[in-house]
Amino acid sequence: MARKKKEEAQQTRQQLIEAAIGQFATRGVASTTLVMTPNY
């Protein structure tokens, strides 16, 4: 059971990273806020 939670955490982490990269590419690093980042 703990293994699944670890996999879910890794998947969530990857989704957040991809969302951040998309926001950085669209708005630039200086114009991206943490509030915008989780919108994946």
N, C-alpha and C positions, 0 to 999 in steps of 0.2 A: 504494500500500500504506500509506503514512504517513497518508493521509486517513482510512482506515478506523480506524486506531488512535486518531486524534483524535476521531472520531465515537463510538467505544467509550468513550473517556475521558469525553466529555461525557454519554453515557448513564449511566455509572456515577456521575458527579457528581450528576446529576439524581435518580437513585434514592436516593443518600445524603441529599440535601436533603429529599426527600419522606419518607424514613424518620425523619429528625430532626424534621420538622414533626409527624409522627404521634406520636412519643414526647413531644414538648413538649406537644401537645394532651392526651394521655392522662395523663402523669405530672407535667407542669409542668417548666419550665426547670431549677429547682433540684434536681429529683429525677431528671433524666436524665443518664446517664453516657455516655461515648464507647463503652463496651463495648455498651451497649444500642442505640445508633444504627444500626450496620450491619445489624441484623436486618430486612431488607426482603424 
